[in-house]
Amino acid sequence: MAFELYKGPIPEGLLVLHTCDIPVCCNPNHLFLGTHQDNMDDMVKKNRQARNKGELSGSAKLTDEQVLEIFHSDLAGVKLAEKFNVHPTLISWIKHGKNWSHVTGLYRNNESHLQ
């Protein structure tokens, strides 16, 4: 929407890409048009492609064991976030299968817990 407001319509087949790599960014100076392939090429050029999941990722702040503790905990999300020194949104994502689902078995699409 931000792109269209500031720069005009998005031609069919094109996507709005971000120079800043922040998906929610709506600064029109950070937005440009490109194809899916342009987006994939940009990802590789900036070395942003996925490599390792979970605790194997160099940027992981949690271990698989901690994720399972969070997933099974009855503590409030804010308390868990404080305990593990992460943002409360991450706690919510873990609880709802939007993140670390390879550990919890809870997948956002079918909401089933796989044993």
C-alpha positions in Angstrom: 0.0 0.0 0.0 2.8 2.4 0.9 4.4 1.8 -2.5 1.2 2.5 -4.4 0.5 5.6 -2.3 3.9 7.1 -3.0 5.1 5.6 -6.3 2.0 4.3 -8.2 0.4 1.0 -9.1 2.3 -2.3 -9.0 2.3 -3.9 -12.4 1.1 -7.5 -12.5 3.9 -10.0 -11.9 6.0 -7.7 -9.9 6.6 -7.6 -6.1 7.5 -4.7 -3.8 11.0 -5.4 -2.5 12.9 -3.7 0.3 16.4 -2.3 0.1 16.5 -2.4 3.9 15.4 -6.1 4.1 12.8 -5.3 6.7 9.5 -6.8 5.5 7.2 -4.5 7.4 9.1 -1.3 6.3 6.9 1.1 4.5 9.4 3.9 3.9 8.9 4.6 0.2 12.6 5.3 -0.2 13.3 1.7 0.8 10.8 0.1 -1.6 11.4 -0.9 -5.2 9.7 -3.2 -7.8 11.1 -6.5 -8.9 10.3 -10.1 -9.8 10.4 -13.1 -7.5 13.7 -14.0 -9.1 15.1 -10.5 -8.4 14.1 -11.0 -4.7 15.9 -14.4 -4.6 19.0 -13.0 -6.3 19.0 -10.1 -3.8 18.7 -12.6 -0.9 21.7 -14.6 -2.2 23.7 -11.4 -2.9 23.1 -10.3 0.7 23.8 -13.7 2.1 20.3 -14.0 3.7 19.4 -17.5 2.6 18.4 -19.9 5.3 21.1 -22.3 6.4 20.6 -23.8 9.8 17.4 -24.0 11.8 17.0 -23.5 15.5 19.9 -23.7 17.8 22.2 -24.5 14.9 21.6 -21.0 13.5 24.4 -18.6 14.5 21.7 -16.0 15.5 19.7 -18.4 17.7 19.0 -17.0 21.2 17.4 -20.2 22.5 18.3 -23.9 22.6 15.9 -26.6 21.5 15.5 -27.5 25.1 14.5 -24.0 26.1 12.0 -23.8 23.3 10.3 -27.0 24.5 10.2 -25.5 28.0 8.6 -22.4 26.7 6.2 -24.4 24.6 5.0 -26.5 27.5 5.0 -23.8 30.1 1.9 -22.3 31.7 3.8 -19.0 32.6 2.6 -15.8 31.0 4.4 -14.9 27.8 5.9 -11.7 29.3 7.4 -13.8 32.2 8.8 -16.3 29.8 10.3 -13.5 27.7 12.0 -12.1 30.8 13.3 -15.5 31.9 14.8 -16.3 28.5 15.8 -12.7 27.6 13.8 -12.7 24.4 11.0 -10.5 23.0 7.5 -11.5 24.1 6.5 -11.8 20.4 9.0 -14.7 20.0 7.3 -16.5 22.9 3.9 -16.0 21.1 5.3 -17.3 17.8 6.7 -20.4 19.6 3.4 -21.1 21.3 1.4 -20.7 18.0 3.7 -22.6 15.7 5.0 -19.6 13.8 8.6 -20.2 14.9 10.6 -23.2 16.1 7.9 -25.5 14.8 10.6 -28.0 13.8 11.2 -28.5 17.5 7.6 -28.2 18.9 5.9 -30.1 16.1 3.1 -27.4 16.1 2.7 -26.1 12.6 0.7 -22.9 11.9 -1.0 -24.4 8.8 -2.7 -27.4 10.4 -2.3 -26.5 14.1 -1.7 -30.1 15.0 0.9 -31.2 17.5 2.9 -34.0 16.0 4.5 -36.5 18.3 
